[in-house]
Amino acid sequence: MCTGAINTVGIMVNTLEETINKLKKEIASDSANILDSRALEAFRIKYLGEKSFLANQQKNIRNISKEERPLFGKLVNELKEYIVSVYDGEKSKVEDSELAKKISKEAFDITLPGIYQESGQEHPLSMVTNEIVDIFHGMGFTKVDGPEVETDFYNFTALNTPPDHPARDEQDTFYTNISPHVLLRSHTSTVQIRTLEKNPPPLRILAHGRVYRNEEINARKMPFFHQLEILAVEKNLTFANMKWVLNEFIREFFGKEIKTRFRPDFFPFTEPSAELDAQCPFCDGHGCTTCGNRGWLELLGCGMVDPNVLSAVNIDPKEWIGFAAGLGLERFTMLKYKIPDIRYFFTGDLRFSKQF
Ligand SMILES: [Zn+2]
């Protein structure tokens, strides 16, 4: 068997070169007929597959005598390189032609002009929000966040709002169908409670975000808008401290000294409470369309934190005193840029945003 194999192999080595030359002619003629990926795959199986002549010779190499093995191996390797190079060449031709077919099918016209992507613009509401946040940052207020879906505890109960208060009514507040106690927050004061629960005073915080109220849509009102609130809880705070902070804010925001007045008002969570009016910075109090000829603008609500609110979060109201103020960000943006209708904010129309 062993000597027989040597003889056979000896013949094979002698004739291998001749066989390979014949095979190359066959490969050339077959490759000329490759027009698609299916024919390409058939070619690969025939010449590079497990049962191909090449694979058989690669297996056979171990039966070749040591003397002849280098020559045999060289011929087999050269054959392999030849087939692979033909295959690769055909493969890229097939890929190109299939891509060309696909492109012509999609009628893709590369000479067509592109679609212009218009660049965005910071929303005026964001611009004014950032400006106000910066002013309060400068006075030591740190930004905190809270959820928009809240429970009635955080939105009302902890904020000293009695169960029969009209604000709790479905006429004013959006309740969810998750539970009768789960609602969309109607103010950002909820964040004050959540922060006070976890952080002991002294603190100065600022929260802003979207709030929801069951309002009819018109030029002044939307069922959602954006609020910004500040809260300070420290020892020995007074109403005068709050007045200074708010007057300073108004001066910085409008860029000039402006007369303000604090009118007594009522909010369940502050006592005493006040509404801050500023002399109209656009007409210096003489009367214009922005102030409705009154010479004054109502800007925000404020007050000293009601002791009940502090008690609700286990802070001793005999030791700690707080003040809080809240403002509507749309209102400030409308004033600053003389925007006549709140609905413009929510159109997503770049023609609006790009004016600022
Ligand atoms: Zn005015």
Residues whose N, C-alpha, C, O or C-beta is under 5 A from the ligand:
A	BS01	ZN	C280 F282 C283 G287 C288 T290 C291 G295
